[in-house]
Amino acid sequence: MTVFCLAELDGGAVDGTAAGVADASLRAITFARGLAASGGLAAVVFGDPPVSDLAAYGVTDVHAVSGIDGYAPQAWARVLQSLMSEHSGHAVVAAGTERGNEVLAHLGAITGLPMAANCAQAVDNGDGGYAIVRQRWAGLLLEEAVLEASAAVLTVATDAVSPVPAESAAAVTVHHVAPSVDGGDLAVRAVETAAGAGGASLATARVVVGGGRGVGGADGFGPLEELAALLGGVVGVSRVVTSEGWRPHTMQVGQTGTKITPDLYLACGISGAIQHFAGCSGAKSIIAVNTDPAAPMMTRADYAVIGDLHAVIPALVTALRDRAVPSGGGAAGRT
């Protein structure tokens, strides 16, 4: 019996290095490894698989899917359904990202299996079902339930499990999959342009630069976007920014937005309401920049910079750019 895990890629770094497994998916693989127990753990990758990364987390089989241009949730789900049927899959797991939740919802519709989202725990109860604990209300409530199904279809709350490599790297067999996809399964499809390729999503980014009311308006995000690009990250925003129409809801971090788990969250001009903190508390390190030392985000951050973001962020951008400039004669850059 096999446990499949949909492994999303982080899009690669801005310097052109190969894409790795997104942090949220490493957490999902860690979760899936517990479900697999003595069975097989297989990763499904749409694109070129980073095999060594997957092996380090105990994956024994990698199904590298080609021939589907871009992100097509129903087509991806159809491939997962085919692999489940072919390899007697007893569980399919994905990270609780926008893509993970969407693809597994399609899989549930195709197979008729119930789908449980944002799980923190799951155990085969040996009685034809799975005892699960899942997050509700952005993690403010934990729900205990039984998933009665012949196979588990579930996503993992992105901040519920830490990414933990296996005790030893597994020997991996790579299976190349070139599915025959029906045109109807490609009716909804997102294709990245060359300019947009290579970027991480908000849910999977390892660096997020957040902007709030203190940015001042839609035109004030230029320095934040420049900083995010230099750090290889993405820009996120607070709810007030989307309410004002400065940025779309897809960029919102928080209880009603996206929950993030980056290595670094740099919160600029964000007061830090509890709804926002519910979405960023999974960050390994939080740095807050605000003129108000008593702002909730400043008191919750690992590091706080008391100052005007319009002065602090451009100075940081300049410092990072200076470090990247080669020193005399075009040799290696400064360290």
C-alpha positions as CSV (number, residue, x, y, z in Angstrom):
1,M,0.0,0.0,0.0
2,T,1.4,3.4,-1.0
3,V,1.0,6.9,0.3
4,F,1.3,9.5,-2.4
5,C,2.3,13.1,-1.7
6,L,1.9,15.9,-4.1
7,A,5.3,17.8,-4.0
8,E,5.2,21.4,-5.1
9,L,8.3,23.1,-6.3
10,D,9.5,26.5,-5.1
11,G,10.1,27.8,-8.6
12,G,13.9,28.1,-8.4
13,A,16.0,31.0,-7.2
14,V,16.4,34.3,-8.9
15,D,20.0,33.3,-9.8
16,G,18.7,30.5,-12.0
17,T,19.4,27.6,-9.7
18,A,17.2,24.6,-10.0
19,A,13.8,24.5,-8.2
20,G,13.7,22.7,-4.9
21,V,10.8,21.2,-3.0
22,A,8.7,23.9,-1.4
23,D,8.9,24.1,2.4
24,A,5.2,23.5,2.7
25,S,5.6,20.3,0.7
26,L,8.5,19.1,2.8
27,R,6.2,19.4,5.8
28,A,3.5,17.5,4.0
29,I,6.0,14.7,3.1
30,T,7.1,14.5,6.8
31,F,3.4,14.1,7.6
32,A,2.9,11.5,4.9
33,R,5.9,9.5,6.0
34,G,4.1,8.9,9.3
35,L,1.1,7.6,7.4
36,A,3.2,5.4,5.2
37,A,4.7,3.5,8.2
38,S,6.0,0.3,6.6
39,G,4.5,1.0,3.2
40,G,5.9,3.0,0.4
41,L,6.1,6.7,0.3
42,A,5.8,8.2,-3.3
43,A,6.1,11.8,-4.4
44,V,4.3,13.2,-7.4
45,V,6.1,16.1,-9.1
46,F,4.8,18.0,-12.1
47,G,8.1,19.0,-13.6
48,D,11.7,18.1,-13.0
49,P,12.0,16.4,-9.6
50,P,14.8,17.3,-7.1
51,V,15.4,13.7,-6.4
52,S,18.1,14.2,-3.7
53,D,15.8,16.5,-1.7
54,L,13.0,14.0,-1.8
55,A,15.3,11.0,-0.9
56,A,16.4,12.9,2.2
57,Y,12.8,12.9,3.4
58,G,12.3,9.2,2.9
59,V,10.6,9.2,-0.5
60,T,11.2,5.8,-2.2
61,D,9.4,6.5,-5.5
62,V,9.2,9.7,-7.5
63,H,6.6,10.0,-10.3
64,A,7.8,12.8,-12.5
65,V,4.9,14.0,-14.6
66,S,5.5,15.7,-18.0
67,G,3.3,16.9,-20.8
68,I,0.9,19.2,-18.9
69,D,1.8,22.8,-19.6
70,G,1.3,24.9,-16.5
71,Y,-0.9,24.4,-13.6
72,A,-4.1,22.6,-14.4
73,P,-5.8,21.4,-11.2
74,Q,-8.3,19.0,-12.7
75,A,-5.6,17.4,-14.9
76,W,-3.3,17.1,-11.9
77,A,-6.0,15.4,-9.9
78,R,-6.7,13.0,-12.8
79,V,-3.1,12.0,-12.8
80,L,-3.2,11.4,-9.0
81,Q,-6.4,9.3,-9.4
82,S,-4.7,7.2,-12.0
83,L,-1.6,6.6,-9.8
84,M,-3.8,5.7,-6.9
85,S,-5.6,3.1,-9.0
86,E,-2.4,1.7,-10.5
87,H,-0.4,1.4,-7.3
88,S,-3.1,0.7,-4.7
89,G,-2.7,4.0,-3.0
90,H,-4.3,4.2,0.4
91,A,-3.7,7.9,1.0
92,V,-3.0,11.0,-1.0
93,V,-1.5,14.0,0.9
94,A,-0.7,17.5,-0.2
95,A,0.3,20.8,1.6
96,G,-2.5,23.0,2.6
97,T,-1.6,25.6,0.0
98,E,-4.0,27.0,-2.6
99,R,-2.8,24.5,-5.1
100,G,-2.8,21.6,-2.7
101,N,-6.3,22.2,-1.5
102,E,-7.6,22.8,-5.0
103,V,-6.1,19.7,-6.6
104,L,-7.2,17.4,-3.8
105,A,-10.7,18.9,-3.8
106,H,-10.8,17.9,-7.5
107,L,-9.4,14.5,-6.6
108,G,-12.2,14.0,-4.1
109,A,-14.8,14.9,-6.7
110,I,-13.4,12.5,-9.2
111,T,-13.0,9.6,-6.9
112,G,-16.0,10.2,-4.7
113,L,-13.7,10.1,-1.6
114,P,-14.1,12.7,1.2
115,M,-11.4,15.2,1.4
116,A,-10.1,16.6,4.7
117,A,-8.3,20.0,4.6
118,N,-5.7,21.5,7.0
119,C,-4.9,18.4,9.0
120,A,-2.5,18.4,11.9
121,Q,-2.7,14.7,12.7
122,A,-3.9,11.5,11.0
123,V,-3.8,7.9,12.1
124,D,-5.2,4.8,10.4
125,N,-7.6,3.6,13.1
126,G,-7.6,0.0,11.7
127,D,-11.3,0.1,11.4
128,G,-11.6,1.2,7.8
129,G,-11.1,4.9,8.6
130,Y,-8.7,7.5,9.8
131,A,-8.7,9.4,13.1
132,I,-7.8,13.0,12.2
133,V,-7.2,16.3,13.9
134,R,-7.5,19.3,11.7
135,Q,-7.3,23.1,12.1
136,R,-10.4,25.3,12.0
137,W,-10.7,29.0,12.2
138,A,-7.0,29.5,11.1
139,G,-5.8,27.2,13.9
140,L,-7.7,28.8,16.7
141,L,-9.8,25.6,17.0
142,L,-8.7,21.9,16.6
143,E,-11.4,19.5,15.4
144,E,-11.2,15.8,16.1
145,A,-13.0,13.6,13.5
146,V,-13.0,10.3,11.8
147,L,-12.5,10.1,8.1
148,E,-14.5,7.1,6.9
149,A,-13.1,6.2,3.5
150,S,-11.2,3.4,1.7
151,A,-8.4,5.9,1.1
152,A,-7.5,9.1,2.8
153,V,-7.4,12.4,0.8
154,L,-6.1,15.2,2.9
155,T,-4.0,18.3,3.1
156,V,-1.7,19.3,5.8
157,A,-1.9,22.6,7.7
158,T,1.3,24.4,6.7
159,D,2.3,25.3,10.2
160,A,1.2,22.1,11.9
161,V,4.2,19.9,11.1
162,S,7.9,20.8,11.0
163,P,9.9,19.6,8.0
164,V,12.1,16.7,9.4
165,P,14.4,14.7,7.1
166,A,14.3,10.9,7.5
167,E,16.9,9.2,9.6
168,S,18.6,8.0,6.4
169,A,18.1,8.9,2.8
170,A,16.1,6.4,0.8
171,A,17.0,4.7,-2.4
172,V,14.7,6.3,-5.0
173,T,13.2,4.9,-8.1
174,V,12.1,7.6,-10.6
175,H,9.0,6.8,-12.8
176,H,8.5,9.1,-15.8
177,V,4.8,9.7,-16.3
178,A,3.4,11.1,-19.6
179,P,-0.4,11.0,-19.2
180,S,-2.9,11.3,-21.9
181,V,-5.1,14.2,-20.8
182,D,-8.6,15.0,-21.9
183,G,-9.1,18.5,-23.2
184,G,-11.8,19.1,-20.7
185,D,-9.3,18.6,-17.9
186,L,-7.3,21.5,-19.3
187,A,-10.2,24.0,-19.5
188,V,-8.9,25.7,-16.4
189,R,-5.2,26.2,-16.6
190,A,-2.6,28.7,-15.5
191,V,0.5,29.1,-17.6
192,E,3.4,31.2,-16.3
193,T,4.9,33.8,-18.6
194,A,8.6,33.9,-18.9
195,A,8.7,37.1,-16.8
196,G,6.7,35.5,-14.1
197,A,8.3,32.1,-14.0
198,G,10.7,31.2,-11.2
199,G,8.9,32.9,-8.4
200,A,7.6,31.2,-5.2
201,S,4.1,31.5,-4.1
202,L,3.1,33.3,-0.9
203,A,2.4,30.0,0.9
204,T,5.7,28.4,-0.1
205,A,8.1,31.3,-0.1
206,R,11.0,31.2,2.3
207,V,11.2,35.0,2.6
208,V,8.1,37.2,2.8
209,V,8.2,41.0,2.9
210,G,4.9,42.2,4.3
211,G,3.4,45.7,3.9
212,G,0.5,47.2,5.9
213,R,-1.2,50.6,6.3
214,G,2.1,52.2,7.0
215,V,3.2,51.7,3.3
216,G,0.9,54.7,2.6
217,G,-0.7,53.6,-0.6
218,A,-0.6,51.5,-3.8
219,D,2.5,53.4,-5.0
220,G,4.4,52.7,-1.8
221,F,5.2,49.1,-2.5
222,G,8.1,49.6,-4.9
223,P,10.8,49.4,-2.3
224,L,9.2,46.3,-0.7
225,E,9.0,44.6,-4.0
226,E,12.7,45.5,-4.7
227,L,13.7,44.1,-1.3
228,A,11.7,40.9,-1.8
229,A,13.4,40.4,-5.2
230,L,16.9,40.9,-3.7
231,L,16.1,38.3,-0.9
232,G,14.6,35.8,-3.3
233,G,11.2,36.2,-1.7
234,V,7.7,37.6,-2.3
235,V,5.5,40.4,-1.0
236,G,2.6,39.9,1.3
237,V,0.1,42.4,2.7
238,S,-2.2,42.9,5.6
239,R,-6.0,42.9,5.3
240,V,-6.3,46.7,5.3
241,V,-4.2,46.9,2.2
242,T,-6.6,44.6,0.3
243,S,-9.6,46.5,1.8
244,E,-8.2,49.7,0.4
245,G,-7.7,48.1,-3.0
246,W,-3.9,48.7,-3.0
247,R,-3.2,45.0,-3.6
248,P,-5.3,41.9,-4.4
249,H,-6.6,39.5,-1.8
250,T,-4.3,36.7,-3.1
251,M,-1.4,38.6,-1.5
252,Q,-3.1,38.8,2.0
253,V,-1.4,37.1,5.0
254,G,-3.7,36.3,7.8
255,Q,-6.7,34.4,9.1
256,T,-8.8,35.3,6.1
257,G,-5.8,35.2,3.7
258,T,-2.8,32.8,3.4
259,K,-1.0,31.2,6.3
260,I,2.8,31.4,5.7
261,T,5.8,29.5,7.1
262,P,8.8,31.3,5.7
263,D,12.3,31.3,7.2
264,L,11.9,35.1,7.5
265,Y,8.9,37.4,7.6
266,L,9.7,41.1,7.4
267,A,6.6,43.0,8.5
268,C,6.7,46.7,7.4
269,G,4.2,49.2,8.7
270,I,1.9,46.4,10.0
271,S,0.2,46.9,13.4
272,G,-0.2,43.2,13.9
273,A,-3.8,42.5,14.7
274,I,-4.4,39.0,16.0
275,Q,-6.0,38.0,12.6
276,H,-2.8,38.9,10.8
277,F,-0.6,37.2,13.4
278,A,-2.6,34.0,13.0
279,G,-1.3,33.9,9.4
280,C,2.4,34.6,10.0
281,S,3.0,33.0,13.4
282,G,4.5,30.0,11.6
283,A,7.5,32.0,10.4
284,K,10.8,31.0,11.9
285,S,11.9,34.6,12.4
286,I,9.9,37.8,12.3
287,I,11.4,41.3,11.9
288,A,9.0,44.2,12.4
289,V,9.6,47.8,11.2
290,N,7.2,50.4,12.6
291,T,7.3,53.9,14.1
292,D,5.1,52.7,17.0
293,P,7.2,50.7,19.5
294,A,3.9,49.5,21.2
295,A,2.4,48.0,18.1
296,P,1.4,44.4,18.7
297,M,3.6,43.2,15.8
298,M,6.6,44.9,17.4
299,T,6.1,43.1,20.7
300,R,5.6,39.7,19.0
301,A,8.6,40.0,16.6
302,D,11.9,38.4,17.2
303,Y,13.6,41.7,16.2
304,A,12.0,45.1,16.1
305,V,13.2,48.2,14.2
306,I,11.7,51.4,15.5
307,G,11.7,53.7,12.4
308,D,10.0,54.9,9.3
309,L,9.8,52.1,6.8
310,H,10.2,54.7,4.0
311,A,13.7,55.3,5.3
312,V,14.6,51.9,6.7
313,I,13.6,49.8,3.6
314,P,15.5,51.9,1.0
315,A,18.6,51.9,3.2
316,L,18.4,48.1,3.5
317,V,17.9,47.8,-0.3
318,T,21.0,50.0,-0.9
319,A,23.0,47.9,1.5
320,L,22.1,44.7,-0.2
321,R,22.8,46.1,-3.6
322,D,26.2,47.3,-2.4
323,R,27.1,43.8,-1.1
324,A,26.2,42.4,-4.6
325,V,28.5,44.8,-6.4
326,P,31.8,43.1,-7.4
327,S,34.8,44.7,-5.8
328,G,37.6,46.2,-8.0
329,G,38.4,44.4,-11.2
330,G,35.2,42.4,-11.3
331,A,36.2,39.7,-8.9
332,A,33.9,38.1,-6.3
333,G,31.5,40.4,-4.6
334,R,31.9,41.7,-1.1
335,T,31.1,39.3,1.8
